Structure formats: structure tokens, C-alpha cells
Amino acid sequence: MRAACVIVLLASCGHRVSEPDKTSLARASSTSTAAPATAATTGGRGRASDASTAAASASAARCIVPTPPAPVRPPPPAGPDPRCPVDPTGPFPLRHATVRVAGVDASLDVEVAEHDEHRTRGLMFRKSLGESQGMLFVFNAERDLAFWMRNTCLALDMIFAASDGTIVGIEENVPTLNDGHYAPGDCPARYVVEVNAGWARRHGVKAGQKLIFGGL
């Protein structure tokens, strides 16, 4: 949700998917994460070394934007932006799921935005979000995603992940109420998790780690 708006653009997060055109910027990934795994296992017995080599090559070739030693943007002021507009309708009732990070003591209860209208609204107009809460944006396939922060009153971290859950990039401390587009470079993603700004760094979450979903 780029509380961002999915630019795939959807207006994510209640605005996130900054999506004026919900599919214009969405490009299916030509390098599916499933392909390397299939190729690595088709050799059958006796090809373990080949499979390991293929898996290592696929991992090395994966598109990941490394998390920098320090945030690119400074920490935002605490609380919602005082300029937060009035919510004209109230949030959608969404189903919930869980997200945790492999090898890290970090877990989230997330609302699941899996339809265009939900992804377009994202976290718009929200004035509070618990430390262990967030929103999970789910797409049918990996795409070049970009989110914005239109009508989004809380500064956010945006965690972009591939189909297998690998985090390909994190946009930290994304500022409120702006139409800029935020994306993990040119790395396609299928999932985006939006959480409070600073959450990823507070919990040691970095690009290259893997998200594990429960209840999807």
C-alpha cells in the first residue's frame, strides 16, 4: 500500500497502489522465482551437485536492493500528520492474516488487500497503526510495483517481497501525504507489507530475508 499507492499503480494502502491505471505500470516478471527451482530439480537423482549449483546461481542472480546501513530518509515525527483529511467512507472490512520474518523475532497481524478497490485505498486516512499491525497487499503475480502516499496520514515502511517471500527491497520512513512513487528499484514483487515507519529497522528486518505468511 504505498500508503502509498500502488503504482502498479494502485492507490495503495488505501491509496497505495498508486494506480491511476491499475495495470499500466504492472509488468509480469519474466524471471519467475519458480523457474530456477524447477530447473534445479528436473535432473532427478544423481544430479544433486548440479541442482545445488543451479540454486546458488539463481540466488546470486536474484534482484534484491540491499538495505543500507542507515535509513535514507530521517525518522518522521510521531503520530498522524495533522493535515490528515477526513475519511469520507471509513475503511473496508478486510480479512486478516499473519506475517513473520524467518530467523527474526518479528511478526505481524495484517489486513489483506487483495482486490483492486482494497489495494487502491490501502491505509489511507488511518490515524493509528499498532506496532504489530500492518497491511499486506497481494497480487496475482510478480510485477514492477510502485506505491504512493496519497491521503496516507501515517509515515510507513514498505516491504516488497517476491512470490517465494524473499524481501527484494524496503522503502523506509516514507513520508505522509505525497504522490511520489516508491519502489524497490527494478525488482519485481508480488507482495507488499506496509507497517509503521521504522518498524523494519527496529526489528532487524532486511532485504534478502524471507517473509512467511499464515492464513492466506
WOSUL-V389666 format. One record per backbone hydrogen bond with DSSP energy under -1.0 kcal/mol. NH is the residue of the N-H (numbers start at 0). CO is the residue of the C=O. E is the energy in kcal/mol with one decimal. If there is no record, write none. Layout:
NH&CO&E, NH&CO&E
This chain:
2&0&-7.3, 5&16&-1.6, 6&145&-9.9, 9&5&-5.4, 11&9&-1.9, 11&14&-2.4, 13&121&-1.4, 15&10&-2.8, 16&4&-2.1, 16&118&-1.1, 17&4&-3.1, 17&15&-1.1, 18&16&-3.4, 24&7&-1.1, 28&141&-1.6, 37&33&-2.1, 38&34&-2.6, 39&35&-2.2, 41&37&-1.3, 43&40&-1.3, 46&43&-1.4, 50&46&-2.6, 51&47&-2.6, 52&48&-2.3, 53&49&-2.6, 54&50&-2.7, 55&51&-2.4, 56&52&-2.3, 57&53&-2.6, 58&54&-2.4, 59&55&-2.3, 60&56&-1.9, 64&167&-3.4, 80&152&-2.7, 83&80&-2.1, 96&109&-2.2, 97&213&-2.8, 98&107&-2.1, 99&211&-2.3, 100&105&-1.7, 101&209&-2.7, 103&100&-2.1, 105&103&-2.2, 107&98&-2.8, 108&131&-2.9, 109&96&-2.7, 110&133&-2.1, 111&94&-2.5, 112&135&-3.1, 118&114&-2.9, 119&115&-2.6, 120&116&-1.2, 121&12&-1.1, 121&117&-2.8, 123&12&-1.5, 123&120&-2.2, 124&150&-3.2, 125&122&-1.8, 132&129&-1.8, 133&108&-1.3, 134&193&-1.9, 135&110&-3.4, 136&191&-3.4, 137&112&-2.3, 138&189&-1.7, 142&188&-2.4, 144&142&-1.0, 146&181&-2.7, 147&15&-1.1, 148&177&-2.0, 151&148&-2.2, 155&173&-1.6, 156&194&-2.4, 157&170&-2.9, 158&192&-2.8, 159&168&-2.7, 160&190&-2.8, 161&165&-2.8, 164&161&-2.0, 166&208&-3.3, 167&159&-2.1, 168&159&-1.3, 170&157&-2.7, 173&155&-3.4, 176&151&-2.4, 181&146&-3.0, 184&182&-1.7, 186&183&-1.9, 188&142&-3.0, 189&160&-2.7, 190&160&-2.4, 191&136&-1.7, 192&158&-2.4, 193&134&-2.9, 194&156&-2.2, 196&154&-1.8, 198&195&-2.2, 201&197&-2.3, 202&198&-1.7, 204&199&-3.1, 207&166&-2.6, 208&205&-1.6, 210&164&-2.9, 211&99&-3.0, 213&97&-2.5
